[in-house]
């Protein structure tokens, strides 16, 4: 074997080892707190800031999972109606159906919050409400900015 082939093989091997190491490190980092899917949901971000006990966290997780399971059919139906709206084929009856579905989801959300509040201490409830208010304010600001951007794009 020539010296050049040995060096080329060595460089390629080191590059492969480094690439695998970086990929493995990225996977381990992604498994840390905050990287699970439900942690991207604002509700979970709020709940994580409440310093729940392990028992409270298990109860909260059960309440939220029950909520998500209960509204899955309504969410799917709304998604389908939204696609029809984007295609311009949404009828007035379907618009009314969408409003009904949103109302059902809102009622389920209120029940979920009632169940969550039963788990929390009074201090945690207060903190939850403050965090939720801050989140809603930021969400509304983002919607306003996005609306301005879309309006500006429409004018161009």
C-alpha positions in Angstrom: 0.0 0.0 0.0 1.2 3.4 -0.8 1.8 6.1 1.8 -0.8 8.3 0.1 -3.5 5.6 0.4 -2.8 5.1 4.0 -3.1 8.8 4.8 -6.3 9.1 2.7 -7.8 6.1 4.5 -6.8 7.6 7.9 -8.3 11.0 7.1 -11.5 9.4 5.8 -11.7 7.2 8.9 -11.2 10.1 11.3 -13.8 12.2 9.4 -16.3 9.3 9.7 -15.6 8.9 13.4 -16.0 12.7 14.0 -19.2 12.8 12.0 -20.7 9.8 14.0 -19.5 11.4 17.3 -21.2 14.7 16.4 -24.4 12.9 15.4 -24.4 10.9 18.6 -23.8 14.0 20.7 -26.6 15.8 19.0 -29.0 13.0 19.7 -28.0 12.9 23.4 -28.5 16.7 23.6 -31.9 16.4 21.9 -33.0 14.0 24.6 -32.6 16.6 27.4 -35.3 18.6 29.1 -37.2 20.8 26.7 -36.7 18.7 23.6 -39.6 16.4 23.9 -42.6 17.2 21.6 -45.0 18.2 24.4 -42.4 20.7 25.7 -43.0 22.8 22.7 -46.7 23.1 23.6 -47.1 26.3 25.6 -49.2 24.6 28.2 -46.3 22.3 29.0 -43.8 25.1 29.1 -46.1 26.8 31.6 -46.5 23.7 33.7 -42.8 23.1 33.8 -42.2 26.5 35.4 -44.6 25.7 38.3 -42.1 23.5 40.1 -44.6 20.7 40.5 -44.0 17.7 42.7 -43.6 14.3 40.9 -47.1 13.4 41.9 -48.5 16.7 40.6 -46.6 16.3 37.4 -48.0 12.8 36.8 -51.5 14.0 37.5 -51.0 17.0 35.2 -49.7 14.8 32.5 -52.8 12.5 32.8 -55.1 15.5 32.7 -53.5 16.9 29.6 -53.3 13.6 27.8 -57.0 13.0 28.5 -57.8 16.4 27.1 -55.7 15.8 24.0 -57.4 12.4 23.4 -60.9 13.8 24.0 -60.4 16.6 21.4 -58.5 14.6 18.7 -61.6 14.0 16.6 -62.6 17.7 16.7 -59.0 18.8 15.9 -58.9 16.5 12.9 -62.3 17.7 11.7 -61.1 21.3 12.0 -57.9 20.5 10.1 -60.0 19.1 7.3 -62.3 22.1 7.2 -59.3 24.4 7.2 -57.9 22.6 4.1 -61.3 23.1 2.4 -61.2 26.8 3.4 -57.8 27.2 1.8 -59.1 25.5 -1.4 -62.1 27.8 -1.4 -64.6 25.0 -1.1 -66.0 25.7 2.4 -69.7 26.0 2.6 -71.7 28.0 5.1 -72.8 24.8 6.9 -69.1 23.8 7.2 -68.3 27.3 8.6 -71.0 26.7 11.3 -69.6 23.3 11.9 -66.1 24.7 12.5 -67.6 27.2 15.0 -69.3 24.4 16.8 -66.0 22.3 16.9 -64.1 25.3 18.2 -66.7 25.7 20.9 -66.4 22.1 21.9 -62.6 22.3 22.1 -62.9 25.5 24.2 -65.3 23.8 26.6 -62.9 20.8 26.9 -60.0 23.2 27.5 -62.0 24.9 30.3 -62.6 21.5 31.9 -59.0 20.6 31.6 -57.9 23.8 33.3 -60.4 23.1 36.1 -58.9 19.7 36.6 -55.4 21.2 36.5 -56.2 23.8 39.0 -57.5 21.1 41.4 -53.9 19.7 41.3 -52.2 23.0 41.9 -51.6 24.9 45.1 -53.0 28.4 45.4 -49.5 29.9 44.7 -49.1 27.6 41.6 -52.5 28.6 40.3 -51.6 32.3 40.6 -48.3 31.7 38.8 -50.0 29.6 36.2 -52.4 32.4 35.4 -49.6 35.0 35.2 -47.6 32.8 32.9 -50.6 32.1 30.7 -51.4 35.8 30.5 -47.8 36.5 29.4 -48.0 33.8 26.8 -51.3 35.0 25.4 -49.9 38.6 25.2 -46.8 37.4 23.3 -49.0 35.3 21.0 -51.2 38.2 20.3 -48.2 40.4 19.6 -46.8 37.8 17.2 -50.2 37.6 15.4 -50.3 41.3 15.1 -46.8 41.5 13.6 -47.6 38.6 11.3 -50.8 40.4 10.2 -48.8 43.6 9.4 -46.3 41.6 7.5 -49.0 39.8 5.5 -50.7 43.1 4.8 -47.4 44.7 3.6 -46.8 41.7 1.3 -50.3 41.9 -0.1 -49.7 45.6 -0.9 -46.5 44.9 -2.8 
